[in-house]
Amino acid sequence: MGIISQYLSRELVKLFLGFELAFVFIYLLIDFIQKIDNIIEAEASLESMVICFALKIPLIVMQMAPVAMLLSVIVLFSIMERGREITAFKACGISVLGIARPVFVFSLVVALALFLFSELLVPFATLKSNRIWNQEVEKRSTMQTHTRNHIWYRSQNAIYWIREFDFKYALMKDISLYFFNDSFKLIKRIDAKEGIWDQESWTIQNGLIQELGADGRYHAKPFEEIPLSLPETPDDFQQDAREPSEMSYWELKQYAEKIHKDGYDATTYRVEKNIKISFPIICFILVLIGIPIALRVKGGRIALAVAVGIGTIFIYLVAFGLTRSIGLSGILPPVISAWIANTIFFLIGIYLLMHLDRS
């Protein structure tokens, strides 16, 4: 089996890399054609656009890997079936599961590599690519990247509204700060034109304080400048709205915990966090399904087997997307929504493979 394993592994790697390269090229070509009008209109530099599209490659590789894996397995086993190699192996007492063992190992290695890829490279590259596009094509100035508008922030027993935050100068503009007691009753409100961070604390300028007095009434007092002790620093407000593809598993986990603690709905980030793990596993599950597809198409007709495989991956991804959407809506728990499609297709693959080995 050592020679057979080496042969299968070598041929599978060749096919997998070939499909991946083809998919990356087609994806980039289509993406470029769709966006060329925007690029020309914005007069973006050639160098920036080359870098922008090159930085998309890690995400494309990640997204296309399951499809490449399925088609690689189907083509490999269809060729072996057409050459009657499968029949020869069975005659020597080697089962289909025995033949497929190196393929299973390779798919698990790819799944692990994809997870590490999505942790170490994809978020960084995707974030850089999006920023280049926003600055070069969308013409969002550098100053815009240093500011955020209309921030709602929930602190401990307080809620802040900030019309504009300039992170370059640690400056809040047009702010309203609401402070509550343990019964969530408003006890103080501060409205001010500006709030400045001086490396240690906040200074609030040109505003009005309204406090709940002992008589149960609110008393207003204008001010020009007052020091204000808040537990937050400018970094706490600089939580950019990032896509899940721009964050790693641990970043999604920490961000979901943070916004949940702040009192906001973290369902979206919890679902995406679980998908970070479940998506790479698709490679292994599609191998379970791809082998029976290839061997059940009599005569090793590669075109027919590939067509069936494409239909299968389409159904799989529709089911995966549907359960993801149901999870995002809150109907299903995040873990279940991220794994239910994998579980169903895993059981189908096991059934098909076991039934095939008996035939």
C-alpha positions as CSV (number, residue, x, y, z in Angstrom):
1,M,0.0,0.0,0.0
2,G,3.0,2.3,0.4
3,I,3.5,2.7,-3.4
4,I,-0.3,3.1,-4.0
5,S,-0.6,5.7,-1.3
6,Q,2.3,7.7,-2.8
7,Y,0.8,7.4,-6.3
8,L,-2.7,8.6,-5.2
9,S,-1.3,11.4,-3.0
10,R,0.9,12.6,-5.8
11,E,-1.9,12.6,-8.4
12,L,-4.4,14.1,-6.1
13,V,-2.0,17.0,-5.2
14,K,-1.5,17.7,-8.9
15,L,-5.2,17.8,-9.6
16,F,-6.0,19.9,-6.5
17,L,-3.4,22.5,-7.3
18,G,-4.4,22.6,-10.9
19,F,-8.1,23.2,-10.1
20,E,-7.2,25.8,-7.5
21,L,-5.0,27.8,-9.9
22,A,-7.8,27.6,-12.5
23,F,-10.4,28.8,-10.1
24,V,-8.2,31.7,-8.8
25,F,-7.5,32.8,-12.4
26,I,-11.2,32.7,-13.4
27,Y,-12.4,34.4,-10.2
28,L,-9.9,37.3,-10.5
29,L,-10.7,37.7,-14.2
30,I,-14.4,37.9,-13.6
31,D,-13.9,40.2,-10.6
32,F,-11.6,42.5,-12.7
33,I,-14.1,42.7,-15.6
34,Q,-16.9,43.6,-13.3
35,K,-14.9,46.4,-11.6
36,I,-12.9,47.7,-14.5
37,D,-15.3,50.6,-15.1
38,N,-14.9,51.7,-11.5
39,I,-11.1,51.5,-11.7
40,I,-11.0,53.6,-14.9
41,E,-13.4,56.1,-13.6
42,A,-11.5,56.5,-10.4
43,E,-8.2,56.7,-12.3
44,A,-6.7,54.3,-9.8
45,S,-3.0,53.5,-10.2
46,L,-2.0,50.2,-11.8
47,E,0.4,49.2,-9.0
48,S,-2.3,49.7,-6.3
49,M,-4.9,47.6,-8.2
50,V,-2.4,44.8,-8.8
51,I,-1.7,44.7,-5.1
52,C,-5.4,45.0,-4.3
53,F,-6.4,42.0,-6.5
54,A,-3.3,40.0,-5.4
55,L,-4.3,40.4,-1.8
56,K,-7.7,38.7,-2.7
57,I,-6.0,35.5,-3.6
58,P,-5.8,34.0,-0.1
59,L,-9.6,34.4,0.4
60,I,-10.3,33.0,-3.1
61,V,-8.1,30.0,-2.4
62,M,-10.0,29.5,0.9
63,Q,-13.4,29.7,-0.8
64,M,-12.6,27.5,-3.8
65,A,-10.7,24.7,-1.9
66,P,-13.8,22.5,-1.2
67,V,-14.8,22.7,-4.9
68,A,-11.3,21.9,-6.0
69,M,-11.1,19.0,-3.6
70,L,-14.3,17.4,-4.8
71,L,-13.5,17.7,-8.5
72,S,-9.9,16.4,-7.9
73,V,-11.3,13.3,-6.2
74,I,-13.9,12.7,-8.8
75,V,-11.4,13.1,-11.7
76,L,-8.8,10.9,-10.0
77,F,-11.2,8.0,-9.2
78,S,-13.0,8.3,-12.5
79,I,-9.7,7.8,-14.3
80,M,-8.9,4.8,-12.0
81,E,-12.3,3.4,-12.7
82,R,-12.0,3.8,-16.4
83,G,-8.6,2.1,-16.4
84,R,-10.0,-0.7,-14.2
85,E,-7.5,0.0,-11.5
86,I,-10.2,-0.1,-8.9
87,T,-11.2,-3.6,-10.0
88,A,-7.6,-4.7,-9.9
89,F,-7.2,-3.4,-6.3
90,K,-10.4,-5.2,-5.2
91,A,-9.1,-8.4,-6.8
92,C,-6.0,-8.1,-4.7
93,G,-8.1,-7.8,-1.6
94,I,-7.9,-4.0,-1.2
95,S,-11.2,-2.4,-0.3
96,V,-12.4,1.0,-1.6
97,L,-11.8,2.4,1.9
98,G,-8.3,1.1,1.8
99,I,-7.6,2.7,-1.5
100,A,-9.1,6.0,-0.3
101,R,-7.2,6.2,3.0
102,P,-4.4,8.5,1.6
103,V,-7.1,10.7,0.1
104,F,-8.9,11.1,3.4
105,V,-5.6,12.0,5.1
106,F,-4.9,14.6,2.4
107,S,-8.3,16.1,2.8
108,L,-7.8,16.5,6.5
109,V,-4.4,18.1,6.0
110,V,-6.0,20.5,3.6
111,A,-8.8,21.3,6.1
112,L,-6.2,22.0,8.8
113,A,-4.2,24.1,6.4
114,L,-7.3,26.1,5.4
115,F,-8.1,26.8,9.1
116,L,-4.6,28.1,9.7
117,F,-4.8,30.0,6.4
118,S,-8.0,31.7,7.6
119,E,-6.4,32.6,10.9
120,L,-3.0,33.8,9.8
121,L,-3.3,35.2,6.3
122,V,-6.8,35.7,5.0
123,P,-8.0,38.3,7.6
124,F,-4.8,40.5,7.1
125,A,-4.8,40.2,3.3
126,T,-8.6,40.8,3.0
127,L,-8.5,43.9,5.2
128,K,-5.5,45.4,3.3
129,S,-7.3,44.7,0.0
130,N,-10.5,46.3,1.1
131,R,-8.6,49.4,2.4
132,I,-6.7,49.8,-0.9
133,W,-10.0,49.6,-2.8
134,N,-11.8,52.1,-0.5
135,Q,-9.0,54.6,-0.8
136,E,-8.0,54.2,-4.4
137,V,-11.4,53.6,-6.0
138,E,-14.1,54.7,-3.5
139,K,-11.9,57.7,-2.8
140,R,-12.3,57.6,1.0
141,S,-9.6,59.9,2.2
142,T,-7.0,59.0,4.8
143,M,-8.8,61.4,7.2
144,Q,-12.0,59.4,6.9
145,T,-10.2,56.3,8.1
146,H,-9.2,58.2,11.2
147,T,-12.8,59.1,12.1
148,R,-16.1,57.4,12.9
149,N,-19.5,58.9,12.9
150,H,-22.6,58.3,15.0
151,I,-21.1,56.0,17.6
152,W,-23.4,54.4,20.2
153,Y,-21.4,52.8,22.9
154,R,-22.6,51.0,26.0
155,S,-20.4,51.2,29.1
156,Q,-21.0,50.0,32.6
157,N,-24.2,51.8,33.8
158,A,-23.8,54.3,31.0
159,I,-24.5,54.9,27.3
160,Y,-22.6,57.3,25.1
161,W,-23.6,58.8,21.8
162,I,-20.8,60.5,19.8
163,R,-21.6,62.2,16.5
164,E,-18.0,62.2,15.4
165,F,-14.8,60.7,16.8
166,D,-11.4,61.8,15.5
167,F,-8.9,59.1,16.5
168,K,-5.9,61.0,15.2
169,Y,-6.4,63.7,17.8
170,A,-8.4,61.6,20.3
171,L,-11.3,64.1,20.0
172,M,-15.0,63.5,20.5
173,K,-17.4,66.0,18.9
174,D,-21.1,66.7,19.8
175,I,-21.5,64.1,22.5
176,S,-24.3,63.0,24.8
177,L,-23.4,60.8,27.8
178,Y,-26.2,59.1,29.8
179,F,-25.5,57.6,33.3
180,F,-27.8,55.2,35.0
181,N,-28.2,53.7,38.5
182,D,-28.5,49.9,39.1
183,S,-32.2,50.2,38.4
184,F,-31.4,51.7,35.0
185,K,-32.8,55.0,36.0
186,L,-31.2,58.0,34.4
187,I,-29.3,59.9,37.1
188,K,-27.1,62.2,35.0
189,R,-26.8,63.4,31.4
190,I,-24.0,65.4,29.9
191,D,-24.2,67.1,26.5
192,A,-21.1,68.8,25.2
193,K,-19.5,70.1,22.0
194,E,-16.1,68.3,22.6
195,G,-14.3,65.8,24.7
196,I,-10.5,65.6,24.6
197,W,-8.2,62.8,25.8
198,D,-5.0,63.9,27.5
199,Q,-3.3,60.5,27.8
200,E,-4.8,59.9,31.2
201,S,-8.4,61.2,31.4
202,W,-11.1,63.1,29.5
203,T,-11.8,66.8,29.5
204,I,-15.3,67.8,28.4
205,Q,-15.8,71.3,27.0
206,N,-18.8,73.6,26.3
207,G,-21.8,71.7,27.5
208,L,-24.6,71.1,29.9
209,I,-24.9,68.7,32.9
210,Q,-28.3,67.5,34.0
211,E,-28.3,65.6,37.3
212,L,-31.1,64.0,39.3
213,G,-31.4,65.7,42.7
214,A,-32.6,64.5,46.1
215,D,-36.0,66.2,45.3
216,G,-36.5,63.9,42.3
217,R,-36.0,66.6,39.8
218,Y,-33.2,67.1,37.2
219,H,-31.1,70.2,37.7
220,A,-29.2,71.7,34.7
221,K,-25.8,73.4,35.0
222,P,-23.8,74.8,32.0
223,F,-20.0,74.5,31.9
224,E,-17.1,75.6,29.8
225,E,-14.6,72.8,30.8
226,I,-14.7,69.9,33.3
227,P,-12.6,66.8,33.9
228,L,-14.5,63.6,33.5
229,S,-13.5,60.1,34.7
230,L,-14.6,57.5,32.2
231,P,-13.3,53.9,32.1
232,E,-12.9,54.0,28.3
233,T,-9.9,55.3,26.4
234,P,-9.9,56.2,22.6
235,D,-9.0,52.7,21.7
236,D,-12.3,51.4,23.1
237,F,-14.2,53.5,20.6
238,Q,-12.0,52.5,17.7
239,Q,-13.8,49.3,16.9
240,D,-13.9,49.3,13.1
241,A,-16.9,47.7,11.5
242,R,-15.1,44.8,9.9
243,E,-16.4,41.9,7.9
244,P,-16.0,38.4,9.3
245,S,-13.6,37.6,6.5
246,E,-11.4,40.3,7.9
247,M,-11.2,38.7,11.3
248,S,-9.7,35.4,12.6
249,Y,-11.6,32.9,14.8
250,W,-10.1,34.3,18.0
251,E,-10.9,37.9,16.9
252,L,-14.5,36.9,16.2
253,K,-14.7,35.1,19.5
254,Q,-13.4,38.1,21.5
255,Y,-15.5,40.6,19.6
256,A,-18.7,38.6,20.1
257,E,-18.0,38.3,23.8
258,K,-17.3,42.1,24.0
259,I,-20.5,43.2,22.2
260,H,-22.6,40.7,24.2
261,K,-21.1,42.1,27.4
262,D,-22.0,45.6,26.2
263,G,-25.6,44.5,25.7
264,Y,-25.7,44.1,22.0
265,D,-26.8,41.1,19.8
266,A,-23.7,39.0,19.0
267,T,-25.5,36.3,17.0
268,T,-23.9,37.2,13.7
269,Y,-20.4,37.0,15.0
270,R,-21.1,33.8,16.9
271,V,-22.4,32.1,13.8
272,E,-19.4,33.3,11.7
273,K,-17.0,32.2,14.5
274,N,-18.4,28.6,14.2
275,I,-18.3,28.7,10.4
276,K,-14.6,29.5,10.6
277,I,-14.2,25.9,11.9
278,S,-17.0,24.1,10.0
279,F,-16.1,25.4,6.6
280,P,-12.7,23.8,6.2
281,I,-14.2,20.4,7.2
282,I,-16.2,20.5,4.0
283,C,-13.1,19.3,2.2
284,F,-13.1,16.0,4.1
285,I,-16.9,15.5,3.8
286,L,-16.9,16.1,0.0
287,V,-14.2,13.4,-0.3
288,L,-16.7,11.0,1.3
289,I,-19.3,12.0,-1.3
290,G,-17.0,12.4,-4.3
291,I,-15.6,8.9,-4.3
292,P,-19.0,7.2,-4.6
293,I,-20.0,9.7,-7.3
294,A,-16.9,8.8,-9.3
295,L,-17.3,5.0,-8.9
296,R,-21.0,4.9,-9.5
297,V,-20.7,6.5,-12.9
298,K,-20.0,3.4,-15.0
299,G,-17.2,3.4,-17.5
300,G,-15.4,6.2,-15.7
301,R,-17.2,8.9,-17.7
302,I,-15.4,11.9,-16.2
303,A,-17.6,14.6,-17.7
304,L,-20.7,13.1,-16.3
305,A,-19.1,12.5,-12.9
306,V,-17.9,16.1,-12.8
307,A,-21.4,17.3,-13.7
308,V,-22.9,15.3,-10.9
309,G,-20.2,16.6,-8.5
310,I,-20.9,20.2,-9.5
311,G,-24.5,19.6,-8.8
312,T,-23.7,18.1,-5.4
313,I,-21.4,21.0,-4.3
314,F,-24.2,23.4,-5.4
315,I,-26.7,21.7,-3.3
316,Y,-24.2,21.5,-0.4
317,L,-23.4,25.2,-0.5
318,V,-27.1,26.1,-0.8
319,A,-27.8,24.0,2.3
320,F,-24.8,25.5,4.1
321,G,-25.9,29.0,3.2
322,L,-29.5,28.4,4.2
323,T,-28.6,27.0,7.6
324,R,-26.2,29.9,8.1
325,S,-28.9,32.4,7.3
326,I,-31.3,30.7,9.7
327,G,-28.6,30.9,12.4
328,L,-28.0,34.6,11.7
329,S,-31.8,35.2,12.1
330,G,-31.5,33.6,15.6
331,I,-33.9,30.7,14.9
332,L,-31.1,28.1,15.3
333,P,-28.2,28.3,17.8
334,P,-25.0,29.4,16.2
335,V,-23.2,26.0,16.6
336,I,-26.1,24.1,15.1
337,S,-26.5,26.4,12.2
338,A,-22.8,26.2,11.3
339,W,-22.7,22.4,11.6
340,I,-26.0,21.0,10.6
341,A,-25.3,20.9,6.8
342,N,-21.9,19.3,7.5
343,T,-23.5,16.7,9.7
344,I,-26.2,15.8,7.1
345,F,-23.8,15.4,4.2
346,F,-21.3,13.6,6.4
347,L,-23.9,10.9,7.2
348,I,-24.9,10.8,3.5
349,G,-21.2,10.3,2.5
350,I,-20.7,7.6,5.1
351,Y,-23.8,5.7,3.9
352,L,-22.8,6.0,0.2
353,L,-19.2,4.9,0.9
354,M,-20.2,1.9,3.1
355,H,-22.8,0.8,0.6
356,L,-20.3,1.1,-2.3
357,D,-17.7,-1.0,-0.4
358,R,-20.3,-3.8,-0.1
359,S,-21.1,-3.8,-3.9
